[in-house]
Amino acid sequence: MTPMTSDAQIIDCDVHIHEHPPDLAPYMEQPWRRVLETTPVNERWLDVPGYSPLTALDPLLGDHPGPPPHLVTTSAGLRADLDARGVTAALLFTGQWLGIAATQDEPYATAMMRAHNRYLRERWVEPDGGLYAPVMAVPQNPAAAAEEIAAYADVPGFAAVWLPAGQMFPLWGHRRYDPIMAAAEAAGLPVVVQGHTVVGTLFPYQLQSYDTALAK
């Protein structure tokens, strides 16, 4: 193993920000904007003792889990945290909408994708400060997702395309997502998959939707 040198750089490709629904309201289309404006600031699933609130088997860590979780709510705060850990750059993911692929509400998913990408661009992405983000591309609307990828292809700081995964059907690899893959290729951006607790309640029995062995 080659020892690390003093000029080695650490890049964290899985950093989750703390965004609250009201934060995205200015970037969201109506009628969903009104919902975000009135949604109380709530905890993310990642902040819950036991890692996830989606299973009743996760025990609390003693009578009192301890102090509230450390929240990362600004790019300046995140940069300070990364500096304290010796991290040069980070790829930022949502902490609130990791489960966006699970919803059957296509207009909402599309609106959230557009809002979150705008939010990241204006509030978080700082390539000079080592803060990068992937373009959110929702599976519910491949055509709109492809348009988003093209729109952000040349925006400094967008370094990948995020494929949300978790309780979606069909799975990534199906032909219906070809426009997303083609747009990512045209933009020269790698695709990254970020899950949400589970892949799917029927996995691996969802493979009948694929038409090639390679996709399986």
BAKEMI-218130 format. One record per atom (N, C-alpha, C): residue in three letters; x, y, z. Coordinates in steps of 0.05 Angstrom, whole numbers, plus 32768, in hexadecimal, padded with zeros to 4 digits. Each point is the difference from the previous one (the first is absolute). Example, Ala and Ser with C-alpha at 12.3 -4.5 7.8 and 13.67 -1.06 7.14 Angstrom:
residues 2
  res     X     Y     Z
  ALA  8108  7F8E  809C
  ALA  7FEE  8018  8000
  ALA  8012  8018  8000
  SER  7FF9  8015  7FF2
  SER  8010  8018  8001
  SER  7FF1  8016  800E
***
This chain:
residues 216
  res     X     Y     Z
  MET  8011  7FE8  8000
  MET  7FEF  8018  8000
  MET  8012  8019  8000
  THR  7FF9  8013  7FEE
  THR  8010  8019  7FFF
  THR  7FF6  8012  8016
  PRO  8013  800B  8010
  PRO  7FF8  8011  8016
  PRO  7FF6  801B  7FF5
  MET  7FED  800C  800F
  MET  7FF5  801A  7FF8
  MET  8015  8015  8004
  THR  8002  8012  7FED
  THR  8013  8016  8002
  THR  7FF2  8019  800B
  SER  800F  8014  8007
  SER  7FF5  8018  800C
  SER  7FEE  800F  7FED
  ASP  8004  7FFC  7FE6
  ASP  7FEF  800F  7FED
  ASP  7FE8  7FEF  7FF6
  ALA  7FFB  7FEA  800D
  ALA  7FE9  7FEF  7FF9
  ALA  7FE6  800F  8006
  GLN  7FEC  7FFC  7FEF
  GLN  7FE6  800D  8004
  GLN  7FEB  7FEC  8006
  ILE  7FEE  8007  8012
  ILE  7FE9  7FEF  8007
  ILE  7FE7  800C  7FF4
  ILE  7FF1  7FEF  7FF1
  ILE  7FE7  8009  7FF4
  ILE  7FEA  7FEE  800B
  ASP  7FED  800B  800D
  ASP  7FE9  7FF1  800C
  ASP  7FE9  8001  7FEC
  CYS  7FF8  7FE9  7FF5
  CYS  7FEC  7FFF  7FEB
  CYS  7FE4  7FF9  800B
  ASP  7FFD  8003  801A
  ASP  7FE5  7FF9  800C
  ASP  7FFB  8012  8018
  VAL  7FFD  801A  7FFB
  VAL  7FFB  8014  8016
  VAL  7FE3  8009  7FFD
  HIS  7FF1  7FFE  8016
  HIS  7FE3  8007  8000
  HIS  7FFC  801B  800E
  ILE  7FF3  8012  7FF2
  ILE  7FFA  801A  800B
  ILE  7FE6  7FFF  8010
  HIS  7FFB  8014  8010
  HIS  7FE7  8002  8010
  HIS  7FEF  8016  7FF3
  GLU  7FEF  7FF9  7FEF
  GLU  7FED  8014  7FF5
  GLU  7FE5  7FFA  800C
  HIS  7FF1  8016  8005
  HIS  7FE5  7FFD  800B
  HIS  7FEC  8009  7FEB
  PRO  7FE8  7FF5  8001
  PRO  7FEC  8007  7FEB
  PRO  7FFD  801E  7FFA
  PRO  7FFF  8011  8015
  PRO  7FFD  801D  7FFA
  PRO  8018  800B  7FF0
  ASP  8017  7FF3  8002
  ASP  8018  800A  7FF2
  ASP  7FFC  7FFE  7FE2
  LEU  7FF1  7FEC  7FF7
  LEU  7FFC  7FFC  7FE3
  LEU  7FE8  800F  7FF5
  ALA  7FEF  800B  8012
  ALA  7FE7  800D  7FF7
  ALA  8005  8015  7FEB
  PRO  8015  8012  8002
  PRO  8003  8014  7FEC
  PRO  8007  7FF5  7FE4
  TYR  8009  7FE7  7FFF
  TYR  8009  7FF4  7FE7
  TYR  7FEA  7FEE  7FF4
  MET  7FEA  7FFB  800F
  MET  7FEC  7FEC  7FF9
  MET  7FE9  800D  7FF1
  GLU  7FF5  7FF0  7FED
  GLU  7FE9  8009  7FF1
  GLU  7FE7  7FFE  8012
  GLN  7FEB  800F  7FF9
  GLN  7FE6  7FFC  800C
  GLN  7FF3  7FE8  7FF4
  PRO  7FEF  7FF1  800E
  PRO  7FF6  8005  801B
  PRO  8011  7FF5  8016
  TRP  8016  7FF2  7FF9
  TRP  8010  7FF3  8015
  TRP  800F  8015  8011
  ARG  8004  8018  7FF6
  ARG  800E  8014  8010
  ARG  7FF1  8006  801A
  ARG  7FE6  8001  7FFE
  ARG  7FF1  8006  8019
  ARG  8003  7FEA  8015
  VAL  8003  7FE8  7FF6
  VAL  8004  7FE9  8013
  VAL  801B  8003  800E
  LEU  8015  8006  7FF1
  LEU  801A  8003  800B
  LEU  8002  8017  8014
  GLU  7FF2  8016  7FF9
  GLU  8000  8018  8011
  GLU  7FF4  7FFA  801C
  THR  7FED  7FEE  8001
  THR  7FF3  7FFB  8019
  THR  8008  7FE6  800E
  THR  8013  7FF2  7FF4
  THR  8009  7FE7  800C
  THR  8014  8007  8016
  PRO  7FFB  7FF5  8018
  PRO  8013  8006  8016
  PRO  801B  7FF5  7FFB
  VAL  8014  800C  800C
  VAL  801B  7FF6  7FFE
  VAL  8001  7FE6  8010
  ASN  8007  7FEB  7FF2
  ASN  8000  7FE5  800D
  ASN  801B  7FF3  7FFC
  GLU  8003  7FEA  800F
  GLU  8019  7FF1  7FFE
  GLU  8001  7FEF  7FE7
  ARG  8018  7FFB  7FF7
  ARG  8004  7FEE  7FEA
  ARG  8002  7FE4  800A
  TRP  7FFC  7FED  7FEF
  TRP  8001  7FE4  8009
  TRP  801C  7FF9  8009
  LEU  8015  800E  7FF5
  LEU  801B  7FFA  8008
  LEU  8006  800A  801C
  ASP  7FF0  8012  800B
  ASP  8006  800B  801B
  ASP  7FF4  7FEF  8016
  VAL  7FF1  7FEC  7FFA
  VAL  7FF2  7FF1  8015
  VAL  8012  7FEB  800C
  PRO  8000  7FFE  801B
  PRO  8010  7FEB  800D
  PRO  7FF9  7FE4  7FF4
  GLY  8014  7FF0  7FFB
  GLY  7FFB  7FE6  7FF4
  GLY  8001  8002  7FE2
  TYR  8007  8018  7FF5
  TYR  8005  8004  7FE3
  TYR  7FE6  8005  7FF0
  SER  7FEB  7FF1  8005
  SER  7FE9  8003  7FEF
  SER  7FE6  7FFD  8010
  PRO  7FED  8012  7FFD
  PRO  7FE7  7FFE  800E
  PRO  7FEC  7FED  7FF2
  LEU  8008  7FF4  7FEA
  LEU  7FED  7FF1  7FF0
  LEU  7FFD  7FE3  800A
  THR  800F  7FF8  8014
  THR  7FFD  7FE5  800B
  THR  7FFD  8003  801E
  ALA  7FEC  7FF2  800B
  ALA  7FFB  8001  801C
  ALA  8015  7FF1  8011
  LEU  8011  7FF2  7FF3
  LEU  8014  7FF0  800E
  LEU  8019  8010  8007
  ASP  8002  8019  7FF7
  ASP  8017  8011  8007
  ASP  7FFC  800A  801C
  PRO  8010  7FF8  8014
  PRO  7FFD  8009  801B
  PRO  800C  801C  8005
  LEU  7FF5  800E  8013
  LEU  800D  8019  8008
  LEU  801A  7FFA  800E
  LEU  8013  8012  7FFF
  LEU  801A  7FFB  800C
  LEU  7FFF  8009  801E
  GLY  7FF4  7FEF  8011
  GLY  7FFD  8007  801C
  GLY  7FE7  8010  8005
  ASP  7FFD  800A  8018
  ASP  7FE9  8010  8007
  ASP  8000  801A  7FF1
  HIS  8018  800B  7FFC
  HIS  8002  801A  7FF2
  HIS  8015  7FFD  7FEB
  PRO  7FF8  8003  7FE6
  PRO  8014  7FFC  7FEB
  PRO  8018  8013  8000
  GLY  7FFE  8016  800F
  GLY  8016  8013  8001
  GLY  7FF8  801A  7FF5
  PRO  8013  8011  7FFB
  PRO  7FFA  801B  7FF5
  PRO  7FF4  7FFF  7FE5
  PRO  7FF2  8015  7FF7
  PRO  7FF5  8000  7FE5
  PRO  8015  7FFC  7FEB
  PRO  7FF9  7FF5  7FE9
  PRO  8015  7FFC  7FEB
  PRO  800B  801B  7FF6
  HIS  8019  7FFE  7FF8
  HIS  800C  8018  7FF4
  HIS  7FF5  8005  7FE4
  LEU  7FF4  8017  7FFC
  LEU  7FF3  8006  7FE7
  LEU  8012  8010  7FEE
  VAL  8000  7FF8  7FE6
  VAL  800F  800E  7FEC
  VAL  7FED  8010  7FEE
  THR  7FFC  8019  8006
  THR  7FEB  800F  7FF2
  THR  800A  8016  7FEE
  THR  801A  8005  7FFF
  THR  800B  8014  7FEE
  THR  801A  7FF6  7FF3
  SER  8007  800B  7FEA
  SER  8018  7FF8  7FF2
  SER  8019  8008  8011
  ALA  7FFE  8016  800E
  ALA  8017  8009  8010
  ALA  8004  7FEC  8018
  GLY  7FEA  7FF8  800C
  GLY  8002  7FED  8016
  GLY  800B  7FE5  7FF6
  LEU  7FF7  7FF7  7FE9
  LEU  800A  7FE7  7FF5
  LEU  801E  8002  7FFA
  ARG  8008  8017  7FF4
  ARG  801D  8003  7FFA
  ARG  8011  7FFF  8019
  ALA  7FF5  800B  8016
  ALA  800F  8000  8019
  ALA  8002  7FE3  800A
  ASP  7FEB  7FF1  7FFE
  ASP  8000  7FE4  8009
  ASP  8014  7FF0  7FEF
  LEU  8000  8004  7FE6
  LEU  8013  7FF1  7FEF
  LEU  801D  8008  8006
  ASP  8004  8019  8005
  ASP  801C  8009  8006
  ASP  8009  7FF2  801A
  ALA  7FEE  7FFE  8013
  ALA  8007  7FF4  801A
  ALA  8007  7FE2  7FFD
  ARG  7FF6  7FF4  7FEB
  ARG  8005  7FE4  7FFB
  ARG  8015  7FFB  7FEA
  GLY  800C  8015  7FF6
  GLY  8014  7FFD  7FEB
  GLY  7FF5  7FF8  7FE5
  VAL  7FE7  8006  7FFB
  VAL  7FF3  7FF9  7FE6
  VAL  8002  8017  7FED
  THR  800B  7FFA  7FE8
  THR  8005  8015  7FEC
  THR  7FE6  8007  7FF2
  ALA  7FF1  7FEC  7FF7
  ALA  7FE8  8005  7FF1
  ALA  7FEB  7FEC  8007
  ALA  7FE6  8007  7FF9
  ALA  7FEA  7FEE  8007
  ALA  7FEB  8001  7FEA
  LEU  7FF3  7FE9  7FFD
  LEU  7FE9  7FFE  7FEE
  LEU  7FE7  8000  8011
  LEU  7FEE  8013  7FFC
  LEU  7FEA  8004  8013
  LEU  7FE6  7FF3  7FF7
  PHE  7FF3  7FF2  8013
  PHE  7FE6  7FF4  7FFB
  PHE  7FEB  800B  8013
  THR  7FE7  7FFE  7FF8
  THR  7FEA  8008  8011
  THR  7FFF  7FEF  8019
  GLY  7FF6  800C  8015
  GLY  7FFB  7FF0  8018
  GLY  7FE2  7FFC  8004
  GLN  7FF0  8010  7FF2
  GLN  7FE3  8000  8005
  GLN  7FF1  7FF0  7FEB
  TRP  800A  8000  7FE7
  TRP  7FF1  7FF4  7FEA
  TRP  800E  7FE8  7FF4
  LEU  800E  7FF0  8010
  LEU  800D  7FE8  7FF6
  LEU  7FEB  7FEC  7FF5
  GLY  7FE8  8001  800A
  GLY  7FEB  7FED  7FF7
  GLY  7FEF  800A  7FE9
  ILE  800A  8013  7FF1
  ILE  7FF0  800C  7FEA
  ILE  7FF8  7FEC  7FEB
  ALA  8010  7FEB  7FFC
  ALA  7FF9  7FEC  7FEB
  ALA  7FE8  7FEF  8008
  ALA  7FF8  8000  8019
  ALA  7FEA  7FEF  8009
  ALA  7FE4  800B  7FFA
  THR  7FFF  801B  7FFC
  THR  7FE5  800C  7FFC
  THR  7FF5  7FFA  7FE5
  GLN  7FE6  7FFC  7FFF
  GLN  7FF2  7FFB  7FE7
  GLN  7FF5  801B  7FF4
  ASP  8005  8015  800D
  ASP  7FF6  801B  7FF8
  ASP  8015  800C  7FED
  GLU  7FFD  7FFB  7FE7
  GLU  8015  8009  7FEC
  GLU  8002  801E  7FFF
  PRO  7FEA  8010  8000
  PRO  8003  801D  7FFF
  PRO  800F  800B  8019
  TYR  7FFB  7FF4  8017
  TYR  800E  8009  8018
  TYR  801E  7FF9  7FFE
  ALA  8006  7FE7  7FF8
  ALA  801C  7FF8  7FFD
  ALA  800F  8012  7FED
  THR  7FF4  8007  7FE9
  THR  800C  8011  7FEC
  THR  8005  801C  800C
  ALA  7FEC  800B  800D
  ALA  8003  801A  800C
  ALA  8015  8001  8016
  MET  8002  7FEA  8010
  MET  8014  7FFF  8014
  MET  801C  7FFE  7FF4
  MET  8003  7FF1  7FEB
  MET  801A  7FFE  7FF2
  MET  8009  801B  7FF7
  ARG  7FEF  800F  7FF3
  ARG  8008  801A  7FF6
  ARG  8006  8014  8017
  ALA  7FEF  7FFF  8015
  ALA  8005  8012  8016
  ALA  801A  7FF9  800F
  HIS  8005  7FE7  8004
  HIS  8018  7FF8  800F
  HIS  8019  8007  7FF1
  ASN  8000  7FFC  7FE5
  ASN  8017  8007  7FF1
  ASN  8005  801E  8001
  ARG  7FEB  8011  7FFE
  ARG  8003  801D  8002
  ARG  800B  8007  801C
  TYR  7FF4  7FF3  8014
  TYR  8009  8005  801C
  TYR  801D  7FFA  8004
  LEU  8009  7FE9  7FF6
  LEU  801C  7FF9  8002
  LEU  8012  8015  7FF2
  ARG  7FF8  8008  7FE9
  ARG  8010  8013  7FF0
  ARG  8003  801B  800F
  GLU  7FEB  800A  800C
  GLU  8001  801A  800C
  GLU  800A  8000  801D
  ARG  7FFC  7FE9  800E
  ARG  8006  8001  801D
  ARG  8017  7FEE  8009
  TRP  8009  7FED  7FEF
  TRP  8013  7FED  800A
  TRP  8019  7FFC  7FEE
  VAL  7FFC  7FFF  7FE6
  VAL  8016  7FF9  7FEE
  VAL  8014  8017  7FFF
  GLU  8019  7FF9  8008
  GLU  8016  8013  7FFF
  GLU  801A  7FF1  7FF8
  PRO  8004  7FFE  7FE6
  PRO  8017  7FF0  7FF7
  PRO  801B  800B  800A
  ASP  8002  801B  8003
  ASP  8019  800B  800A
  ASP  8004  7FF8  801E
  GLY  7FEB  7FF9  800D
  GLY  8002  7FF7  801C
  GLY  7FFE  7FE2  8003
  GLY  8001  7FF2  7FEA
  GLY  7FFF  7FE3  8001
  GLY  7FE5  7FF4  8005
  LEU  7FEA  800F  7FFB
  LEU  7FE5  7FF6  8005
  LEU  7FF3  7FFA  7FE4
  TYR  7FFC  7FE7  7FFB
  TYR  7FF5  7FF8  7FE6
  TYR  7FE5  7FF1  8005
  ALA  7FF1  7FFD  7FEB
  ALA  7FE6  7FF3  8003
  ALA  7FF9  7FF0  7FE6
  PRO  7FF0  7FEB  8003
  PRO  7FF6  7FF3  7FE8
  PRO  7FE5  800D  7FF8
  VAL  7FFA  7FFE  7FE7
  VAL  7FE5  8009  7FF6
  VAL  7FEC  7FEA  8008
  MET  7FEB  8008  800E
  MET  7FEB  7FED  8006
  MET  7FF1  7FF9  7FE7
  ALA  7FFC  7FE6  7FFA
  ALA  7FF2  7FF7  7FE8
  ALA  7FEB  7FEB  8009
  VAL  7FE7  8008  8002
  VAL  7FEC  7FEE  800B
  VAL  7FF7  7FEC  7FEA
  PRO  7FFB  7FE7  8008
  PRO  7FF8  7FEB  7FED
  PRO  7FE3  8003  7FF6
  GLN  7FF0  800F  800F
  GLN  7FE4  8002  7FF8
  GLN  7FFC  800F  7FE6
  ASN  8013  8011  7FF8
  ASN  7FFD  8010  7FE8
  ASN  801B  8001  7FF1
  PRO  8007  7FEB  7FF1
  PRO  801A  7FFF  7FF3
  PRO  8005  8018  7FED
  ALA  7FEC  8009  7FF2
  ALA  8004  8016  7FED
  ALA  8007  801A  800F
  ALA  7FF2  8006  8016
  ALA  8006  8018  800F
  ALA  801B  7FFD  800E
  ALA  8007  7FE8  8009
  ALA  801A  7FFC  800D
  ALA  8016  8004  7FEC
  ALA  7FFD  7FF7  7FE7
  ALA  8014  8005  7FEC
  ALA  8004  801D  7FFA
  GLU  7FEA  800F  8001
  GLU  8002  801D  7FFC
  GLU  800F  800E  8016
  GLU  7FFC  7FF6  8019
  GLU  800E  800B  8017
  GLU  801E  7FFB  7FFD
  ILE  8007  7FE8  7FF8
  ILE  801D  7FF9  7FFD
  ILE  800C  8013  7FEB
  ALA  7FF3  8004  7FE9
  ALA  800A  8011  7FEC
  ALA  8003  801D  800A
  ALA  7FED  8009  8010
  ALA  8000  801B  800A
  ALA  8017  8006  8013
  TYR  8008  7FEB  800F
  TYR  8015  8003  8014
  TYR  801B  7FF5  7FF7
  ALA  8002  7FF6  7FE8
  ALA  8018  7FF3  7FF6
  ALA  8018  8013  8002
  ASP  7FFD  8019  7FFA
  ASP  8016  8013  8000
  ASP  8001  8013  8018
  VAL  7FEF  7FFA  8014
  VAL  8000  8011  8018
  VAL  8017  7FF7  8012
  PRO  8012  8012  8006
  PRO  8017  7FF8  8011
  PRO  7FF6  7FF5  801B
  GLY  800C  7FEA  8008
  GLY  7FF9  7FF4  801A
  GLY  7FEE  7FE8  7FFE
  PHE  7FF2  7FFC  7FEA
  PHE  7FEF  7FE8  7FFD
  PHE  8011  7FEB  7FF3
  ALA  8006  7FEB  800F
  ALA  8015  7FED  7FF8
  ALA  7FF6  7FE4  7FFA
  ALA  7FE6  7FFC  8002
  ALA  7FF6  7FE5  7FFB
  ALA  7FE1  8002  7FFC
  VAL  7FF4  7FE9  7FFB
  VAL  7FE3  7FFE  7FFE
  VAL  7FF7  7FEC  8015
  TRP  7FEE  8008  8012
  TRP  7FF6  7FEF  8015
  TRP  7FE8  7FF1  7FF7
  LEU  8001  7FE5  8002
  LEU  7FEA  7FEE  7FFA
  LEU  7FF5  7FF7  801B
  PRO  7FE9  800B  800A
  PRO  7FF5  7FF8  8019
  PRO  7FF6  7FE3  7FFE
  ALA  8005  7FF1  8015
  ALA  7FF7  7FE4  8000
  ALA  7FF3  7FFA  801B
  GLY  7FEB  7FF1  7FFF
  GLY  7FF2  7FF8  8019
  GLY  7FE3  7FFD  7FFA
  GLN  7FF6  7FE7  7FFF
  GLN  7FE4  7FFA  7FFB
  GLN  7FF6  800B  7FE5
  MET  8011  7FFF  7FED
  MET  7FF8  8009  7FE5
  MET  7FFB  7FE8  7FEE
  PHE  7FF0  8004  7FEB
  PHE  7FFB  7FEB  7FED
  PHE  7FF9  800D  7FE5
  PRO  800D  7FF6  7FEA
  PRO  8015  7FEC  8000
  PRO  801B  800C  800A
  LEU  8013  7FEE  8006
  LEU  8019  8008  800A
  LEU  8011  800E  7FEB
  TRP  8014  800F  8009
  TRP  8013  800C  7FED
  TRP  800C  7FEA  7FEE
  GLY  8002  8006  7FE7
  GLY  800A  7FEC  7FED
  GLY  7FEA  7FFA  7FEB
  HIS  7FE7  8007  8007
  HIS  7FEA  7FFB  7FED
  HIS  8002  8014  7FE9
  ARG  7FF7  7FF8  7FE9
  ARG  8002  8011  7FE8
  ARG  7FF1  801B  8002
  ARG  7FED  8001  8012
  ARG  7FF1  801A  8002
  ARG  8012  8016  800A
  TYR  8016  7FF9  800D
  TYR  8012  8014  800A
  TYR  8016  8008  7FED
  ASP  7FFF  7FF5  7FE7
  ASP  8015  8006  7FED
  ASP  8004  801E  7FFB
  PRO  7FEB  8011  8000
  PRO  8005  801D  7FFC
  PRO  8011  800C  8016
  ILE  7FFE  7FF6  8019
  ILE  8010  800A  8016
  ILE  801D  7FF8  7FFC
  MET  8005  7FE6  7FF9
  MET  801B  7FF7  7FFB
  MET  800D  800E  7FE9
  ALA  7FF0  8004  7FEB
  ALA  800B  800E  7FE8
  ALA  8007  801D  8006
  ALA  7FF0  800D  8010
  ALA  8005  801C  8008
  ALA  8019  8002  8011
  ALA  8004  7FED  8013
  ALA  8017  7FFF  8011
  ALA  8019  7FFC  7FEF
  GLU  7FFF  7FEE  7FEC
  GLU  8016  7FFA  7FEF
  GLU  8007  8019  7FEF
  ALA  7FEC  800D  7FF6
  ALA  8004  8018  7FF0
  ALA  800D  8017  8010
  ALA  7FF8  8001  8019
  ALA  800B  8015  8012
  ALA  801B  7FF9  800B
  GLY  8009  7FE7  7FFC
  GLY  801A  7FF7  800A
  GLY  8000  7FFE  801E
  LEU  7FE9  7FF9  800C
  LEU  7FFD  7FFE  801D
  LEU  7FFC  7FE3  8008
  PRO  800E  7FF6  8015
  PRO  7FFC  7FE5  800A
  PRO  7FE5  7FFF  800E
  VAL  7FF4  7FE8  8000
  VAL  7FE7  7FFD  8010
  VAL  8007  7FF2  801A
  VAL  7FF3  8009  8015
  VAL  8004  7FF5  801B
  VAL  7FE4  7FF8  800B
  VAL  7FFF  7FE9  800D
  VAL  7FE7  7FF6  800C
  VAL  8001  8003  801E
  GLN  7FEB  800C  800B
  GLN  7FFE  8004  801D
  GLN  7FE6  7FF4  8009
  GLY  8001  7FED  8012
  GLY  7FE8  7FF2  8008
  GLY  7FF2  800D  8017
  HIS  7FEB  7FF2  800A
  HIS  7FF0  800B  8016
  HIS  7FF5  7FE8  800F
  THR  8010  7FF5  8012
  THR  7FF8  7FEA  8012
  THR  7FFC  7FE6  7FF2
  VAL  7FEF  7FFF  7FEB
  VAL  7FFB  7FE7  7FF2
  VAL  8001  8005  7FE2
  VAL  8006  7FEB  7FF1
  VAL  8000  8002  7FE3
  VAL  7FE3  7FFD  7FF6
  GLY  7FF2  7FEC  8009
  GLY  7FE5  7FFB  7FF9
  GLY  7FF4  7FE9  800F
  THR  7FE7  8002  8006
  THR  7FF4  7FEB  8011
  THR  7FFE  7FE5  7FF2
  LEU  8004  7FFF  7FE5
  LEU  7FFE  7FE7  7FF2
  LEU  801B  7FF7  7FF5
  PHE  8015  8010  8003
  PHE  801A  7FF8  7FF5
  PHE  8009  7FE6  800B
  PRO  800B  7FED  7FF0
  PRO  8008  8004  7FE4
  PRO  7FEB  7FF6  7FEC
  TYR  7FE7  7FFF  8008
  TYR  7FEC  7FF5  7FEE
  TYR  7FF4  8016  7FEE
  GLN  800F  8015  7FFB
  GLN  7FF7  8015  7FED
  GLN  800F  7FFE  7FE6
  LEU  8010  7FEB  7FFC
  LEU  8011  7FFF  7FE9
  LEU  7FF2  7FF9  7FE6
  GLN  7FE6  7FF9  8002
  GLN  7FF2  7FF9  7FE8
  GLN  7FFC  8018  7FED
  SER  8005  8018  800A
  SER  7FFC  8018  7FEF
  SER  8018  8005  7FEE
  TYR  8016  7FF2  8004
  TYR  8018  8005  7FF0
  TYR  7FFF  7FEE  7FE7
  ASP  800C  800B  7FEA
  ASP  7FFF  7FF1  7FE7
  ASP  801B  7FF5  7FF8
  THR  8015  8004  8011
  THR  801A  7FF5  7FFA
  THR  800C  7FF4  801A
  ALA  8011  7FEC  7FFC
  ALA  800D  7FF4  8017
  ALA  8013  8013  800E
  LEU  800C  8013  7FF0
  LEU  8013  8013  800B
  LEU  7FF1  8012  8014
  ALA  7FE8  8008  7FF9
  ALA  7FF1  8012  8012
  ALA  7FFA  7FF3  801B
  LYS  7FFD  7FE6  8000
  LYS  7FFB  7FF1  8019
  LYS  8018  7FFF  8011
***
